Amino acid sequence: MKFEEIISDLQKKIYRPVYFLMGEETYFIDEITNYISKHVLTEVEQEFNQSVVYGRDLDVATLLSYAKRFPMMANYQVVIVKEAQDLKNLVPDGRVKEDKKEKHPMEAYYENPLKSTILVLCYKYKTIDRRKTYSKSIEKHGVLFTAEKLYDNQIPSWIDNFLKKKNYTIRPEAAVMLSEYLGADLGKIVNELSKLAINVPAGTEITPLHIEQNIGISKDFNVFELQRSLGKKDVFKCYQIVNYFGANTKENPIQKTIPALYSYFSKILMFHYAPDKSRTGICTALGILPFFYPEYLTASKNFGIKKTRQAISLLRKYDMKSKGVDNATIGDGELMKELVYQLLN
């Protein structure tokens, strides 16, 4: 099941006896867990029927003793196991015990879970093999969900969809600003958007100015604007931005700027080699919104294939320099100025 489907079912009070939530993107796992924690039981029911435990603090036998209890004066009891990946022997190895020919106790439970228990297993940063019998039992009777990390180029669209659900819209350049500045950590992004929502009324279109005023990202001096200025070969603007970066290295570290520029020039190279040069073909190949097509078209004209390859080579060189290779004296601010000078010439 997808994240949206799970939340939709929960909102309709369609509950499953087991929720095995696994994977790298902890935001999705936390959102499902928090919804179950807050909405399945009333506050009075929670006092007797909701347990939150940690994997490192219990064993399988203790977990099953929780899961097999019956609710008190409620239709359900909720058992949430946080950091379930730390619970030893939680995942069956698929082998049958030689002495008693018995299944692993968790596998037996997955095959016949107690319907009045909602067992939530938060198995973060890891996954289990979906081909195993116990995995199929979880899927048959419950929910087996893999929370996958989003790719960087998916983040702006995710931000857009997230804000729409909150009755906001956002300009494409503002969404890209956020994604470039905050990366792919959805929890961090949601935290910053929640702060913004406190000061910006619902129904507003979020602009770069809102981002600057409420989150602290400069709308004029950021890596997104540096990319755009390099693509246009706007020398004056490029040096304005790198001078700002040099004076604010903590907020604009070179180790964060170079990977963003590398991604940008890699897309320009992809532009050159894309078999379909139409707007739709380029946007699909590069994984960008149509709004940004003119920018990449301009950049492809200013940076031909040879020049783009040279830019990528320079970025690799200065990435190593920023890490101390063949560089013992030049600071990050000066390195960025050197790099931008060479990219422009």
C-alpha positions as CSV (number, residue, x, y, z in Angstrom):
1,M,0.0,0.0,0.0
2,K,1.0,3.6,-0.6
3,F,1.3,6.2,2.2
4,E,-1.8,8.1,1.0
5,E,-3.8,4.9,0.9
6,I,-2.9,3.9,4.4
7,I,-3.8,7.4,5.8
8,S,-7.0,7.3,3.8
9,D,-8.0,4.0,5.3
10,L,-7.2,5.1,8.8
11,Q,-9.3,8.2,8.3
12,K,-12.2,5.9,7.3
13,K,-11.5,3.9,10.4
14,I,-10.4,0.9,8.4
15,Y,-7.8,-0.6,10.8
16,R,-5.4,-3.5,10.3
17,P,-4.1,-5.8,13.1
18,V,-0.4,-5.3,12.0
19,Y,1.4,-2.3,10.5
20,F,5.0,-3.2,9.6
21,L,6.5,0.2,8.6
22,M,10.0,-0.1,7.2
23,G,12.5,1.9,5.1
24,E,14.7,5.0,4.9
25,E,12.2,7.8,4.9
26,T,11.3,8.1,8.5
27,Y,8.8,11.0,7.9
28,F,6.2,8.6,6.4
29,I,6.7,6.1,9.2
30,D,6.3,8.7,11.8
31,E,3.2,10.2,10.2
32,I,1.4,6.9,10.0
33,T,2.4,6.0,13.6
34,N,1.3,9.4,14.9
35,Y,-2.1,9.2,13.2
36,I,-2.7,5.8,14.8
37,S,-1.5,7.0,18.1
38,K,-3.8,10.1,18.1
39,H,-6.9,8.9,16.4
40,V,-7.7,5.3,16.9
41,L,-8.5,5.5,20.6
42,T,-10.1,8.3,22.7
43,E,-8.0,9.9,25.4
44,V,-9.8,7.8,28.0
45,E,-9.3,4.6,26.1
46,Q,-5.6,5.4,25.5
47,E,-4.9,5.3,29.2
48,F,-5.6,1.5,29.4
49,N,-5.2,0.4,25.8
50,Q,-2.3,2.1,24.3
51,S,1.3,1.0,24.8
52,V,4.5,2.6,23.4
53,V,7.6,0.5,23.8
54,Y,11.1,0.5,22.3
55,G,12.7,-2.4,20.4
56,R,15.9,-2.3,22.4
57,D,14.0,-2.7,25.7
58,L,12.0,-5.9,25.0
59,D,12.2,-9.3,23.4
60,V,9.8,-11.2,21.1
61,A,8.0,-13.0,24.0
62,T,7.3,-9.7,25.8
63,L,6.1,-8.2,22.6
64,L,3.7,-11.0,21.9
65,S,2.4,-10.8,25.5
66,Y,1.5,-7.2,24.7
67,A,-0.1,-8.1,21.3
68,K,-2.2,-10.9,22.7
69,R,-3.9,-8.9,25.4
70,F,-7.5,-7.9,25.0
71,P,-8.7,-4.3,25.2
72,M,-10.3,-2.9,28.3
73,M,-13.6,-1.1,27.6
74,A,-12.6,-0.3,24.0
75,N,-12.8,-2.0,20.6
76,Y,-9.1,-2.0,20.1
77,Q,-5.8,-1.8,21.9
78,V,-2.8,-0.2,20.2
79,V,0.8,-1.4,20.6
80,I,3.5,0.8,19.1
81,V,7.0,-0.5,18.9
82,K,9.4,2.3,18.1
83,E,12.9,1.4,16.8
84,A,11.6,-2.1,16.1
85,Q,14.8,-2.7,14.1
86,D,16.6,-3.0,17.5
87,L,14.4,-5.8,18.7
88,K,16.5,-9.0,18.5
89,N,15.0,-11.9,16.6
90,L,12.0,-9.9,15.5
91,V,12.4,-11.0,11.9
92,P,12.0,-14.7,11.3
93,D,15.0,-16.3,9.5
94,G,12.7,-18.8,7.7
95,R,14.1,-21.9,9.3
96,V,12.1,-24.4,11.3
97,K,13.3,-25.3,14.8
98,E,14.7,-28.8,14.7
99,D,13.5,-29.8,18.1
100,K,9.8,-28.9,18.1
101,K,9.2,-28.3,14.4
102,E,7.6,-25.0,15.3
103,K,7.4,-21.7,13.4
104,H,9.1,-18.6,14.7
105,P,6.6,-17.0,17.2
106,M,6.3,-13.8,15.2
107,E,5.6,-15.7,12.0
108,A,2.8,-17.6,13.8
109,Y,1.4,-14.3,15.0
110,Y,1.5,-12.7,11.6
111,E,-0.5,-15.7,10.2
112,N,-3.2,-15.3,12.9
113,P,-3.0,-11.8,14.5
114,L,-5.5,-10.7,17.2
115,K,-8.1,-8.6,15.4
116,S,-8.6,-6.4,18.5
117,T,-4.9,-5.4,18.5
118,I,-3.3,-2.8,16.3
119,L,0.4,-3.7,16.3
120,V,2.6,-1.0,14.8
121,L,6.2,-1.9,14.1
122,C,8.5,1.0,13.3
123,Y,11.3,-0.7,11.5
124,K,13.4,2.3,10.4
125,Y,16.3,2.5,8.0
126,K,16.0,-1.2,7.2
127,T,13.7,-3.5,5.1
128,I,12.7,-7.1,5.2
129,D,12.4,-9.6,2.3
130,R,9.0,-9.3,0.8
131,R,9.4,-12.8,-0.7
132,K,9.4,-14.5,2.6
133,T,6.3,-16.3,3.9
134,Y,6.0,-14.1,7.0
135,S,6.1,-11.0,4.8
136,K,3.2,-12.3,2.7
137,S,1.3,-13.1,5.9
138,I,1.8,-9.5,7.0
139,E,0.5,-8.2,3.7
140,K,-2.5,-10.6,3.8
141,H,-3.7,-9.6,7.3
142,G,-2.1,-6.2,7.7
143,V,0.1,-3.5,6.1
144,L,3.6,-4.0,4.9
145,F,4.8,-0.5,4.0
146,T,8.2,0.5,2.6
147,A,9.0,4.2,3.2
148,E,11.4,5.1,0.3
149,K,13.5,8.2,0.1
150,L,12.4,10.6,-2.5
151,Y,14.8,11.6,-5.3
152,D,16.0,15.3,-5.2
153,N,14.1,16.1,-8.3
154,Q,10.9,14.8,-6.7
155,I,11.1,17.2,-3.7
156,P,9.7,20.4,-5.3
157,S,6.6,18.5,-6.5
158,W,6.2,16.9,-3.0
159,I,6.4,20.4,-1.4
160,D,3.7,21.6,-3.8
161,N,1.4,18.7,-3.1
162,F,2.0,19.0,0.7
163,L,1.1,22.7,0.7
164,K,-2.0,22.2,-1.5
165,K,-3.4,19.9,1.3
166,K,-2.8,22.8,3.7
167,N,-4.7,25.2,1.4
168,Y,-1.5,27.0,0.1
169,T,0.1,27.2,-3.4
170,I,3.8,27.8,-4.1
171,R,5.7,29.2,-7.0
172,P,8.0,26.7,-8.7
173,E,11.1,28.7,-8.0
174,A,10.2,28.9,-4.3
175,A,9.7,25.2,-4.1
176,V,13.1,24.7,-5.7
177,M,14.7,27.2,-3.3
178,L,13.4,25.1,-0.4
179,S,14.5,21.8,-1.8
180,E,18.0,23.1,-2.6
181,Y,18.4,24.6,0.8
182,L,16.9,21.9,3.0
183,G,17.7,18.8,0.9
184,A,15.6,15.7,0.8
185,D,14.9,15.5,4.6
186,L,11.1,15.6,4.6
187,G,10.8,16.0,8.3
188,K,13.0,19.1,8.2
189,I,11.0,20.5,5.2
190,V,7.7,19.9,7.0
191,N,9.1,21.6,10.2
192,E,10.1,24.7,8.2
193,L,6.8,24.8,6.3
194,S,4.9,24.6,9.6
195,K,6.8,27.6,10.9
196,L,5.9,29.4,7.7
197,A,2.2,28.6,8.0
198,I,2.1,30.3,11.4
199,N,2.9,33.6,9.8
200,V,1.3,33.3,6.4
201,P,-2.5,33.0,6.1
202,A,-4.1,30.0,4.4
203,G,-4.9,30.5,0.7
204,T,-1.6,32.4,0.1
205,E,0.7,31.7,-2.8
206,I,4.1,31.1,-1.3
207,T,6.8,33.2,-3.1
208,P,10.6,33.4,-2.6
209,L,10.0,36.5,-0.5
210,H,7.9,34.5,1.9
211,I,10.7,31.9,2.1
212,E,13.3,34.7,2.8
213,Q,11.2,36.4,5.5
214,N,10.0,33.2,7.3
215,I,12.7,30.6,6.8
216,G,15.8,32.7,6.3
217,I,16.9,31.7,2.8
218,S,17.9,34.7,0.8
219,K,15.7,35.0,-2.3
220,D,18.6,36.8,-4.2
221,F,21.7,35.0,-2.9
222,N,21.2,31.3,-2.9
223,V,22.6,28.4,-4.9
224,F,19.4,28.3,-7.0
225,E,20.1,31.9,-8.1
226,L,23.8,31.1,-8.6
227,Q,22.9,28.3,-11.0
228,R,20.5,30.5,-12.9
229,S,23.1,33.3,-13.2
230,L,25.8,30.9,-14.3
231,G,23.5,29.5,-17.0
232,K,22.9,33.0,-18.3
233,K,26.5,33.9,-17.8
234,D,25.5,36.9,-15.8
235,V,29.0,37.8,-14.5
236,F,27.9,40.6,-12.2
237,K,25.2,38.6,-10.4
238,C,27.4,35.5,-10.1
239,Y,30.1,37.5,-8.3
240,Q,27.5,39.2,-6.1
241,I,26.3,35.8,-5.0
242,V,29.7,34.2,-4.4
243,N,30.8,37.3,-2.4
244,Y,27.7,36.9,-0.3
245,F,28.5,33.2,0.2
246,G,32.1,34.1,1.2
247,A,30.8,36.4,3.9
248,N,28.2,33.8,5.1
249,T,30.1,30.5,4.7
250,K,28.2,28.9,7.6
251,E,24.8,29.3,5.9
252,N,26.3,28.6,2.5
253,P,29.0,26.0,2.8
254,I,31.0,25.1,-0.3
255,Q,30.4,21.4,0.5
256,K,26.7,22.0,-0.1
257,T,27.0,24.4,-3.1
258,I,29.3,22.2,-5.3
259,P,27.0,19.2,-5.3
260,A,24.1,21.4,-6.3
261,L,26.1,22.9,-9.2
262,Y,27.3,19.4,-10.2
263,S,23.6,18.4,-10.5
264,Y,22.8,21.5,-12.5
265,F,25.6,21.0,-15.0
266,S,24.8,17.3,-15.3
267,K,21.3,18.3,-16.4
268,I,22.8,20.7,-19.0
269,L,24.8,17.8,-20.3
270,M,21.7,15.6,-20.4
271,F,20.0,18.4,-22.3
272,H,22.6,18.2,-25.0
273,Y,22.3,14.4,-25.3
274,A,18.5,14.1,-25.0
275,P,17.1,12.5,-28.1
276,D,13.9,14.5,-27.8
277,K,14.6,18.2,-27.7
278,S,11.0,19.3,-27.3
279,R,9.9,21.0,-24.1
280,T,8.2,17.9,-23.0
281,G,11.1,15.6,-23.9
282,I,13.6,17.8,-22.1
283,C,11.5,18.2,-19.0
284,T,11.0,14.4,-18.8
285,A,14.7,13.6,-19.4
286,L,15.9,16.2,-16.9
287,G,13.2,15.6,-14.4
288,I,12.3,19.3,-14.2
289,L,9.1,21.3,-14.3
290,P,8.1,23.0,-17.6
291,F,8.6,26.3,-15.8
292,F,12.4,25.8,-15.8
293,Y,12.7,24.8,-19.5
294,P,13.7,28.3,-20.8
295,E,16.4,28.5,-18.1
296,Y,18.0,25.2,-19.3
297,L,17.6,26.1,-22.9
298,T,19.6,29.3,-22.3
299,A,22.2,27.5,-20.3
300,S,22.6,24.8,-23.0
301,K,23.4,27.7,-25.5
302,N,25.9,29.3,-23.2
303,F,27.5,26.0,-22.2
304,G,28.0,23.7,-25.2
305,I,28.9,20.0,-24.7
306,K,32.7,20.7,-24.4
307,K,32.2,23.6,-22.0
308,T,29.7,21.6,-19.9
309,R,32.1,18.7,-19.6
310,Q,34.9,21.2,-18.5
311,A,32.5,22.6,-15.9
312,I,31.8,19.2,-14.4
313,S,35.5,18.4,-14.3
314,L,36.1,21.7,-12.5
315,L,33.4,20.9,-10.0
316,R,35.1,17.6,-9.2
317,K,38.4,19.3,-8.9
318,Y,37.2,22.0,-6.5
319,D,35.1,19.4,-4.5
320,M,38.4,17.7,-3.7
321,K,40.1,21.0,-2.9
322,S,37.3,21.9,-0.5
323,K,38.1,18.6,1.3
324,G,41.8,19.5,1.6
325,V,43.3,17.7,-1.4
326,D,46.0,19.8,-3.0
327,N,44.9,22.8,-0.9
328,A,46.3,23.7,2.4
329,T,45.8,27.5,2.5
330,I,42.8,28.7,0.5
331,G,39.6,29.2,2.4
332,D,36.1,28.1,1.2
333,G,35.1,31.6,0.2
334,E,38.1,32.1,-2.0
335,L,37.7,28.7,-3.5
336,M,34.1,29.5,-4.5
337,K,35.3,32.7,-6.2
338,E,38.0,30.8,-8.1
339,L,35.6,28.1,-9.1
340,V,33.0,30.6,-10.4
341,Y,35.7,32.6,-12.3
342,Q,36.8,29.4,-14.1
343,L,33.2,28.3,-14.8
344,L,32.6,31.7,-16.5
345,N,35.8,31.8,-18.6
